[in-house]
Amino acid sequence: MWLPMMVATLVVTTGCSQQGTAGGTRGRLTSDGVPLPQMQVTVFDAHSNSIATGFTQNNGQFELVSLDGAEPVLLSPGEYRWTLQTVGAEVDIPKRLTDPASSDLAVEWNEDNEIVLEAPGLKTLRVSR
């Protein structure tokens, strides 16, 4: 009797871990000032190493977490590059913005405010419910 309950608890707990971690550096993703929901932002350091990821909410806001989603990531001040992937929204993302080798998306961050990421020219065609 206990084994099925433990398995059910494990499934529920692990199923929420990717987007349930809180406390990392906060940010907001927009395109031409409009929030981009249901997107994955991956952040890269100066050596092109992926160091964190975040998943945008309906208002475009996200918090950075480790790549496995297990712990929050607090960025140090500096310049970072980033890429985009969709995780539900229908958005036509140019291939160059999804590839760390070709992405020209960059941000300078100084700890005094949230990261504001702007991806110009993207249009959300439809958001999954």
Secondary structure, DSSP 8 states (H G I E B T S, - for coil): -HHHHHHHHHHHHHHTHHHH---S-EEEEEETTEE--SEEEEEE-TTS-EEEEEE--TTSEEE-B-TTSSSB----SEEEEEEEEESSSEE---GGGT-TTT---EEEE-SSS-EEEE-TT--EEE---
